[in-house]
Amino acid sequence: MPSATPPPARDGRRPAADAEAGADALLGWLTDPGAPPLCLVTGAPGSGKTALLHRLAAHAPRSARARRRPARVLVPLAGQSALGAAWTVADRLGVVARSADELVDVLATGETRSTGRPVLLLTDLHAAAEPAALTRLIAELADVGRVRLVVETRGGLPAPAAPRSARGVALVDLGGDPAPAAPGIPVGPAGPPPDLSDPVAVCVADPLLVTTAYVTGAAPAGVPGTPDGPEPSGRPGGSAGDHGGLRTAWMRAGQSLCRDQAPADRALILLAALGDGADPRLRPALADLARTAPWRLRWARHRGDLTPPWPGPVTVLGAAGGPLEGTLLVGDRTGTVRLLHESDAGSAGRLAHTVPGRIAALAPAPDGTVLLLDDRGRLHVVRGAAPRPPYLERLTEAVSATLARHPGTALAAVAGSVVVGDRLGSVHAFGLTGLHQAASHSGRVTAVTAVGSATPFVCSGGADGTVRLWTPGRDPRPEPLAARPSPVVSLHAAETPDGPLVAVAWGDGLVELHRTEGGPTLSVRPGPPVRAVAVTGAGSLLVGTDESLLCLAPNG
């Protein structure tokens, strides 16, 4: 193992006499573009390893150029499982991953907007709950090459193997002379896990400790429904190992649950993640704890639900008006579009269409017609029961002819207009009075929506992370409605009793509900990657993922 800097001794190790020498070695590794992606910091207990990584994370740049350095992300591993660590790393890096393997895949295949490769500072590997699994994850992350890792581990313990594609592992050894531990530095989750069958206890406890307990089966002796406790008391809603359905719900929404938040907010997310087979006593307990959260849950449907059945993975969503008022349109990966009752997600049939393959966007029109955009950017029309006026037929024919030559990436419809986004960042509004265009984004337009209110507007989101408002025929508003360092994956707007609302979903799992006429912005992170969002005419928020469809309403 070569050391970070300066040249190593013959055995590849460079003993550091003190923390200053260790800091110099680490800074040398950070500034060496040819250094291995993985650096181990070892030493005896009390030699200052953890303090060194905390110091590196807190080191402030002194120049404007240095402020553009790659992010340094500190993640304590003490008491952590590989899953909990993967959720923490994903959240800090602005991605969504449901498992450790998915984190590796997302980092390997996803686009990054960060400056350089982020540096993960992982402390206390030797004190982790699953050191072997974490060691494998660390090696796989280093092999991806999209991040750099500094890993603290105690001398004499097995270290992560060198990544397959790297030139070895750098090593900084702080030696064997113990020094007093630095005060005030946390070492990670501590204390016994809570009662894993108690919904209030798991929402109040350290979420990483809860994750570790659910993953490993560890729990206080004598707690019903745990490996060390007596037989459960006969609660309905799943096996003892699933804790009445709490464990499944926690695993479904874990990345969101592990964020720093109030117990009420955590209770809302856990309530929304419960399946229909969960212990019926869990819902009222969680609802009571979540009563001060900014949202209330109207309903949720998850993979495996039976009453009513889960509608399938969600890729596109639409809330219809006109003849289809109160109907939701839910499209999946196969191109099937299901019709659901907005009140409870009960089935209302399927949309009859002949579009082959995946549907990239759908747009219900006020007259009952549904416009579909296929995965090649072409327009398809599914007519409603009522005959369409000839001028609307001519409008959609003109849009279809245009998209056959210049494929679209996003689609919306409003009375007398069809709105299309393209891969170059422009938004095109085809109307009865002509064509209006705006160059709204840098890069691909990922979603558009339109509202035909008293002051009609078009809203668009892009891969550049911005959400912009525009009234066709006028100049776009100079300031975005929202902007974040993550691509917009879906948005939808609707006129509601409280005025126009815009729902936005970003690639890092965040969903926001904006009021275009001013007012507070509400946000929620359901946990899994969000594929689609929609706003109903009553002002409720719909969120679709690969495994769930949720309906939330602002609380109060």
ZIHUNOR-V160046 format. One record per residue. N is the residue number from 1. RES is the residue in three letters. OMEGA is omega in whole degrees, -180 to 180 (* if undefined). Layout:
n->N res->RES omega->OMEGA
n->N res->RES omega->OMEGA
This chain:
n->1 res->MET omega->177
n->2 res->PRO omega->176
n->3 res->SER omega->-176
n->4 res->ALA omega->-179
n->5 res->THR omega->-10
n->6 res->PRO omega->-177
n->7 res->PRO omega->-174
n->8 res->PRO omega->170
n->9 res->ALA omega->-173
n->10 res->ARG omega->-179
n->11 res->ASP omega->177
n->12 res->GLY omega->-178
n->13 res->ARG omega->177
n->14 res->ARG omega->178
n->15 res->PRO omega->178
n->16 res->ALA omega->-174
n->17 res->ALA omega->-178
n->18 res->ASP omega->-177
n->19 res->ALA omega->180
n->20 res->GLU omega->178
n->21 res->ALA omega->177
n->22 res->GLY omega->178
n->23 res->ALA omega->177
n->24 res->ASP omega->-180
n->25 res->ALA omega->-180
n->26 res->LEU omega->179
n->27 res->LEU omega->175
n->28 res->GLY omega->178
n->29 res->TRP omega->-179
n->30 res->LEU omega->-175
n->31 res->THR omega->180
n->32 res->ASP omega->-178
n->33 res->PRO omega->180
n->34 res->GLY omega->-178
n->35 res->ALA omega->176
n->36 res->PRO omega->-179
n->37 res->PRO omega->-176
n->38 res->LEU omega->177
n->39 res->CYS omega->177
n->40 res->LEU omega->174
n->41 res->VAL omega->-176
n->42 res->THR omega->179
n->43 res->GLY omega->-179
n->44 res->ALA omega->175
n->45 res->PRO omega->179
n->46 res->GLY omega->-178
n->47 res->SER omega->174
n->48 res->GLY omega->-177
n->49 res->LYS omega->-178
n->50 res->THR omega->180
n->51 res->ALA omega->180
n->52 res->LEU omega->-180
n->53 res->LEU omega->175
n->54 res->HIS omega->180
n->55 res->ARG omega->179
n->56 res->LEU omega->180
n->57 res->ALA omega->-176
n->58 res->ALA omega->-176
n->59 res->HIS omega->-177
n->60 res->ALA omega->177
n->61 res->PRO omega->-177
n->62 res->ARG omega->-178
n->63 res->SER omega->179
n->64 res->ALA omega->179
n->65 res->ARG omega->-180
n->66 res->ALA omega->-180
n->67 res->ARG omega->177
n->68 res->ARG omega->-179
n->69 res->ARG omega->175
n->70 res->PRO omega->180
n->71 res->ALA omega->174
n->72 res->ARG omega->-170
n->73 res->VAL omega->-179
n->74 res->LEU omega->-180
n->75 res->VAL omega->175
n->76 res->PRO omega->-179
n->77 res->LEU omega->-178
n->78 res->ALA omega->179
n->79 res->GLY omega->-174
n->80 res->GLN omega->168
n->81 res->SER omega->177
n->82 res->ALA omega->-180
n->83 res->LEU omega->179
n->84 res->GLY omega->178
n->85 res->ALA omega->179
n->86 res->ALA omega->177
n->87 res->TRP omega->-179
n->88 res->THR omega->180
n->89 res->VAL omega->180
n->90 res->ALA omega->-179
n->91 res->ASP omega->-179
n->92 res->ARG omega->-179
n->93 res->LEU omega->178
n->94 res->GLY omega->175
n->95 res->VAL omega->178
n->96 res->VAL omega->179
n->97 res->ALA omega->-179
n->98 res->ARG omega->-179
n->99 res->SER omega->177
n->100 res->ALA omega->179
n->101 res->ASP omega->-179
n->102 res->GLU omega->176
n->103 res->LEU omega->179
n->104 res->VAL omega->-179
n->105 res->ASP omega->-179
n->106 res->VAL omega->180
n->107 res->LEU omega->-179
n->108 res->ALA omega->-172
n->109 res->THR omega->-175
n->110 res->GLY omega->175
n->111 res->GLU omega->178
n->112 res->THR omega->178
n->113 res->ARG omega->-178
n->114 res->SER omega->177
n->115 res->THR omega->-179
n->116 res->GLY omega->179
n->117 res->ARG omega->177
n->118 res->PRO omega->180
n->119 res->VAL omega->177
n->120 res->LEU omega->178
n->121 res->LEU omega->-172
n->122 res->LEU omega->-177
n->123 res->THR omega->168
n->124 res->ASP omega->175
n->125 res->LEU omega->-178
n->126 res->HIS omega->-179
n->127 res->ALA omega->-179
n->128 res->ALA omega->178
n->129 res->ALA omega->180
n->130 res->GLU omega->-175
n->131 res->PRO omega->-179
n->132 res->ALA omega->179
n->133 res->ALA omega->178
n->134 res->LEU omega->177
n->135 res->THR omega->177
n->136 res->ARG omega->-180
n->137 res->LEU omega->-180
n->138 res->ILE omega->180
n->139 res->ALA omega->-180
n->140 res->GLU omega->178
n->141 res->LEU omega->178
n->142 res->ALA omega->-178
n->143 res->ASP omega->178
n->144 res->VAL omega->177
n->145 res->GLY omega->-179
n->146 res->ARG omega->177
n->147 res->VAL omega->171
n->148 res->ARG omega->-173
n->149 res->LEU omega->168
n->150 res->VAL omega->-174
n->151 res->VAL omega->176
n->152 res->GLU omega->175
n->153 res->THR omega->-177
n->154 res->ARG omega->179
n->155 res->GLY omega->179
n->156 res->GLY omega->178
n->157 res->LEU omega->178
n->158 res->PRO omega->-179
n->159 res->ALA omega->176
n->160 res->PRO omega->179
n->161 res->ALA omega->178
n->162 res->ALA omega->177
n->163 res->PRO omega->-175
n->164 res->ARG omega->-174
n->165 res->SER omega->-175
n->166 res->ALA omega->180
n->167 res->ARG omega->179
n->168 res->GLY omega->-177
n->169 res->VAL omega->175
n->170 res->ALA omega->-176
n->171 res->LEU omega->171
n->172 res->VAL omega->-177
n->173 res->ASP omega->180
n->174 res->LEU omega->172
n->175 res->GLY omega->-172
n->176 res->GLY omega->-180
n->177 res->ASP omega->-178
n->178 res->PRO omega->174
n->179 res->ALA omega->179
n->180 res->PRO omega->180
n->181 res->ALA omega->179
n->182 res->ALA omega->-178
n->183 res->PRO omega->171
n->184 res->GLY omega->-179
n->185 res->ILE omega->-179
n->186 res->PRO omega->178
n->187 res->VAL omega->176
n->188 res->GLY omega->-177
n->189 res->PRO omega->-180
n->190 res->ALA omega->178
n->191 res->GLY omega->-179
n->192 res->PRO omega->177
n->193 res->PRO omega->179
n->194 res->PRO omega->171
n->195 res->ASP omega->-174
n->196 res->LEU omega->176
n->197 res->SER omega->-179
n->198 res->ASP omega->-175
n->199 res->PRO omega->179
n->200 res->VAL omega->-178
n->201 res->ALA omega->-178
n->202 res->VAL omega->178
n->203 res->CYS omega->-178
n->204 res->VAL omega->-175
n->205 res->ALA omega->174
n->206 res->ASP omega->-174
n->207 res->PRO omega->178
n->208 res->LEU omega->175
n->209 res->LEU omega->177
n->210 res->VAL omega->179
n->211 res->THR omega->179
n->212 res->THR omega->-179
n->213 res->ALA omega->178
n->214 res->TYR omega->-178
n->215 res->VAL omega->-173
n->216 res->THR omega->-177
n->217 res->GLY omega->-180
n->218 res->ALA omega->177
n->219 res->ALA omega->-180
n->220 res->PRO omega->178
n->221 res->ALA omega->177
n->222 res->GLY omega->179
n->223 res->VAL omega->-180
n->224 res->PRO omega->175
n->225 res->GLY omega->179
n->226 res->THR omega->-177
n->227 res->PRO omega->-177
n->228 res->ASP omega->-174
n->229 res->GLY omega->177
n->230 res->PRO omega->178
n->231 res->GLU omega->180
n->232 res->PRO omega->-173
n->233 res->SER omega->179
n->234 res->GLY omega->176
n->235 res->ARG omega->172
n->236 res->PRO omega->172
n->237 res->GLY omega->173
n->238 res->GLY omega->-178
n->239 res->SER omega->179
n->240 res->ALA omega->-179
n->241 res->GLY omega->179
n->242 res->ASP omega->176
n->243 res->HIS omega->177
n->244 res->GLY omega->-177
n->245 res->GLY omega->-180
n->246 res->LEU omega->-178
n->247 res->ARG omega->179
n->248 res->THR omega->179
n->249 res->ALA omega->180
n->250 res->TRP omega->180
n->251 res->MET omega->-179
n->252 res->ARG omega->-174
n->253 res->ALA omega->-167
n->254 res->GLY omega->-177
n->255 res->GLN omega->177
n->256 res->SER omega->-178
n->257 res->LEU omega->-177
n->258 res->CYS omega->176
n->259 res->ARG omega->177
n->260 res->ASP omega->-177
n->261 res->GLN omega->179
n->262 res->ALA omega->178
n->263 res->PRO omega->180
n->264 res->ALA omega->179
n->265 res->ASP omega->178
n->266 res->ARG omega->178
n->267 res->ALA omega->178
n->268 res->LEU omega->-179
n->269 res->ILE omega->180
n->270 res->LEU omega->176
n->271 res->LEU omega->-179
n->272 res->ALA omega->-178
n->273 res->ALA omega->-179
n->274 res->LEU omega->174
n->275 res->GLY omega->-176
n->276 res->ASP omega->177
n->277 res->GLY omega->-178
n->278 res->ALA omega->175
n->279 res->ASP omega->-176
n->280 res->PRO omega->179
n->281 res->ARG omega->-178
n->282 res->LEU omega->-174
n->283 res->ARG omega->180
n->284 res->PRO omega->179
n->285 res->ALA omega->179
n->286 res->LEU omega->179
n->287 res->ALA omega->179
n->288 res->ASP omega->179
n->289 res->LEU omega->-176
n->290 res->ALA omega->-172
n->291 res->ARG omega->179
n->292 res->THR omega->178
n->293 res->ALA omega->-178
n->294 res->PRO omega->-180
n->295 res->TRP omega->166
n->296 res->ARG omega->-178
n->297 res->LEU omega->173
n->298 res->ARG omega->176
n->299 res->TRP omega->178
n->300 res->ALA omega->178
n->301 res->ARG omega->-174
n->302 res->HIS omega->175
n->303 res->ARG omega->-179
n->304 res->GLY omega->178
n->305 res->ASP omega->-176
n->306 res->LEU omega->-173
n->307 res->THR omega->-15
n->308 res->PRO omega->-176
n->309 res->PRO omega->174
n->310 res->TRP omega->-176
n->311 res->PRO omega->179
n->312 res->GLY omega->179
n->313 res->PRO omega->-177
n->314 res->VAL omega->171
n->315 res->THR omega->177
n->316 res->VAL omega->-179
n->317 res->LEU omega->173
n->318 res->GLY omega->174
n->319 res->ALA omega->-170
n->320 res->ALA omega->173
n->321 res->GLY omega->179
n->322 res->GLY omega->-179
n->323 res->PRO omega->-179
n->324 res->LEU omega->-179
n->325 res->GLU omega->-179
n->326 res->GLY omega->-179
n->327 res->THR omega->175
n->328 res->LEU omega->175
n->329 res->LEU omega->-175
n->330 res->VAL omega->180
n->331 res->GLY omega->179
n->332 res->ASP omega->-175
n->333 res->ARG omega->-176
n->334 res->THR omega->-177
n->335 res->GLY omega->177
n->336 res->THR omega->177
n->337 res->VAL omega->-180
n->338 res->ARG omega->175
n->339 res->LEU omega->-178
n->340 res->LEU omega->173
n->341 res->HIS omega->-179
n->342 res->GLU omega->-174
n->343 res->SER omega->-176
n->344 res->ASP omega->-178
n->345 res->ALA omega->173
n->346 res->GLY omega->-175
n->347 res->SER omega->175
n->348 res->ALA omega->178
n->349 res->GLY omega->-180
n->350 res->ARG omega->176
n->351 res->LEU omega->-180
n->352 res->ALA omega->178
n->353 res->HIS omega->-176
n->354 res->THR omega->-180
n->355 res->VAL omega->179
n->356 res->PRO omega->175
n->357 res->GLY omega->-174
n->358 res->ARG omega->175
n->359 res->ILE omega->-177
n->360 res->ALA omega->180
n->361 res->ALA omega->174
n->362 res->LEU omega->-176
n->363 res->ALA omega->174
n->364 res->PRO omega->178
n->365 res->ALA omega->-177
n->366 res->PRO omega->-178
n->367 res->ASP omega->-180
n->368 res->GLY omega->175
n->369 res->THR omega->176
n->370 res->VAL omega->177
n->371 res->LEU omega->-179
n->372 res->LEU omega->174
n->373 res->LEU omega->-178
n->374 res->ASP omega->-174
n->375 res->ASP omega->173
n->376 res->ARG omega->175
n->377 res->GLY omega->-179
n->378 res->ARG omega->-175
n->379 res->LEU omega->174
n->380 res->HIS omega->-176
n->381 res->VAL omega->174
n->382 res->VAL omega->-173
n->383 res->ARG omega->178
n->384 res->GLY omega->-177
n->385 res->ALA omega->-178
n->386 res->ALA omega->177
n->387 res->PRO omega->-179
n->388 res->ARG omega->174
n->389 res->PRO omega->-179
n->390 res->PRO omega->-178
n->391 res->TYR omega->176
n->392 res->LEU omega->176
n->393 res->GLU omega->180
n->394 res->ARG omega->180
n->395 res->LEU omega->-178
n->396 res->THR omega->176
n->397 res->GLU omega->179
n->398 res->ALA omega->178
n->399 res->VAL omega->180
n->400 res->SER omega->180
n->401 res->ALA omega->179
n->402 res->THR omega->-177
n->403 res->LEU omega->175
n->404 res->ALA omega->178
n->405 res->ARG omega->-177
n->406 res->HIS omega->-173
n->407 res->PRO omega->177
n->408 res->GLY omega->178
n->409 res->THR omega->-179
n->410 res->ALA omega->-171
n->411 res->LEU omega->173
n->412 res->ALA omega->180
n->413 res->ALA omega->175
n->414 res->VAL omega->-176
n->415 res->ALA omega->176
n->416 res->GLY omega->-179
n->417 res->SER omega->171
n->418 res->VAL omega->-177
n->419 res->VAL omega->-177
n->420 res->VAL omega->171
n->421 res->GLY omega->-179
n->422 res->ASP omega->-175
n->423 res->ARG omega->-179
n->424 res->LEU omega->177
n->425 res->GLY omega->-179
n->426 res->SER omega->177
n->427 res->VAL omega->-176
n->428 res->HIS omega->178
n->429 res->ALA omega->178
n->430 res->PHE omega->-179
n->431 res->GLY omega->-179
n->432 res->LEU omega->-179
n->433 res->THR omega->179
n->434 res->GLY omega->-177
n->435 res->LEU omega->174
n->436 res->HIS omega->-176
n->437 res->GLN omega->176
n->438 res->ALA omega->175
n->439 res->ALA omega->-167
n->440 res->SER omega->-170
n->441 res->HIS omega->172
n->442 res->SER omega->-175
n->443 res->GLY omega->-171
n->444 res->ARG omega->169
n->445 res->VAL omega->-175
n->446 res->THR omega->-179
n->447 res->ALA omega->172
n->448 res->VAL omega->175
n->449 res->THR omega->-178
n->450 res->ALA omega->-180
n->451 res->VAL omega->179
n->452 res->GLY omega->-179
n->453 res->SER omega->177
n->454 res->ALA omega->173
n->455 res->THR omega->-175
n->456 res->PRO omega->179
n->457 res->PHE omega->173
n->458 res->VAL omega->177
n->459 res->CYS omega->-178
n->460 res->SER omega->176
n->461 res->GLY omega->-175
n->462 res->GLY omega->175
n->463 res->ALA omega->178
n->464 res->ASP omega->176
n->465 res->GLY omega->-179
n->466 res->THR omega->173
n->467 res->VAL omega->-173
n->468 res->ARG omega->177
n->469 res->LEU omega->-177
n->470 res->TRP omega->171
n->471 res->THR omega->-178
n->472 res->PRO omega->-176
n->473 res->GLY omega->177
n->474 res->ARG omega->176
n->475 res->ASP omega->176
n->476 res->PRO omega->176
n->477 res->ARG omega->-175
n->478 res->PRO omega->-178
n->479 res->GLU omega->179
n->480 res->PRO omega->173
n->481 res->LEU omega->178
n->482 res->ALA omega->178
n->483 res->ALA omega->-179
n->484 res->ARG omega->180
n->485 res->PRO omega->180
n->486 res->SER omega->-178
n->487 res->PRO omega->172
n->488 res->VAL omega->180
n->489 res->VAL omega->-180
n->490 res->SER omega->170
n->491 res->LEU omega->179
n->492 res->HIS omega->180
n->493 res->ALA omega->178
n->494 res->ALA omega->173
n->495 res->GLU omega->-177
n->496 res->THR omega->176
n->497 res->PRO omega->179
n->498 res->ASP omega->-178
n->499 res->GLY omega->-179
n->500 res->PRO omega->176
n->501 res->LEU omega->179
n->502 res->VAL omega->175
n->503 res->ALA omega->-178
n->504 res->VAL omega->174
n->505 res->ALA omega->178
n->506 res->TRP omega->-177
n->507 res->GLY omega->179
n->508 res->ASP omega->175
n->509 res->GLY omega->-179
n->510 res->LEU omega->173
n->511 res->VAL omega->179
n->512 res->GLU omega->175
n->513 res->LEU omega->-176
n->514 res->HIS omega->173
n->515 res->ARG omega->-175
n->516 res->THR omega->-179
n->517 res->GLU omega->179
n->518 res->GLY omega->-178
n->519 res->GLY omega->-176
n->520 res->PRO omega->174
n->521 res->THR omega->178
n->522 res->LEU omega->-180
n->523 res->SER omega->178
n->524 res->VAL omega->174
n->525 res->ARG omega->-177
n->526 res->PRO omega->179
n->527 res->GLY omega->179
n->528 res->PRO omega->174
n->529 res->PRO omega->180
n->530 res->VAL omega->-180
n->531 res->ARG omega->-176
n->532 res->ALA omega->175
n->533 res->VAL omega->175
n->534 res->ALA omega->176
n->535 res->VAL omega->178
n->536 res->THR omega->179
n->537 res->GLY omega->178
n->538 res->ALA omega->178
n->539 res->GLY omega->177
n->540 res->SER omega->-179
n->541 res->LEU omega->175
n->542 res->LEU omega->-180
n->543 res->VAL omega->-180
n->544 res->GLY omega->176
n->545 res->THR omega->179
n->546 res->ASP omega->-174
n->547 res->GLU omega->-171
n->548 res->SER omega->168
n->549 res->LEU omega->-175
n->550 res->LEU omega->173
n->551 res->CYS omega->-179
n->552 res->LEU omega->176
n->553 res->ALA omega->175
n->554 res->PRO omega->-175
n->555 res->ASN omega->177
n->556 res->GLY omega->*
